[in-house]
C-alpha cells in the first residue's frame, strides 16, 4: 500500500499557465521524489496597460511518501 501526500504550491510565468505549472513541478522535484500528479486548482493573471504580464497557478502536487 502506498502512502501519498499532497502539497500546495504557487508558481508564475511570463509565458503561460502551462509554463507556470511546469515550473512548479520542476521546482518541487528538486526536494520531492516520486511525484505522481499535479492538479491545477486555480489560475490567475496580472494585467498592466491592458496586457497580461504574468500568469499564475495554484497547484496541488501529489507524491509518494517512503
N, C-alpha and C positions, 0 to 999 in steps of 0.2 A: 504494500500500500504506500502510495506517495503522499507526502505532506507538502502542500503548496502554500505560498504566502503571496499576498498582493500588496504592492506599494503604489502610492500615487506620486506622479512626477509632473511638473510643469516645464514646458520647453517652448522655445520660439525659433523663428526663422524669418529671414527677409525674402525667401523664395516661395514657400508654400506650406500648407498644413501637413502635407505628406513629408516634406523635408524636416519639419519640426518633430514629427513623430519618429522619423529615422534617427534624428539627433538624440531624442530621449532614450531610445533603445540602445544606441551606441554608447552613450554616456553611462547608462545603468549597467551595461555589460562589463564595464571596467571593474566593478566591485561585486557584481552578481553573476553567479553561474547558473546554468540550466534554466534560462528564460524560456518560458513555454508560450506566452502570448502577450499581446498588447491590445488594450481596449481604449479607444479614443472616447473619453467621456464628454468632453466639451471642446469647442473650437471658438476662437475669437480673433479679432484683428484690430490693429491700431491704424488710424487714418490720420493723415496730415495733408492739408491742401487738396482734399478730395481724392487722395491716392492712398492705397493700402501700403503701409510702410513696414508692418511686422505681422506675421501670422503666429498665433499662439494656440497650443493644445494642452489640455489637461488629460493625461493618460494614466491608466492603471496597468501596471506590469505584473504578470504572474510568473513566479519562478518556483522551482522545486527546492525544498529545504532538505539537506542531507543530515 
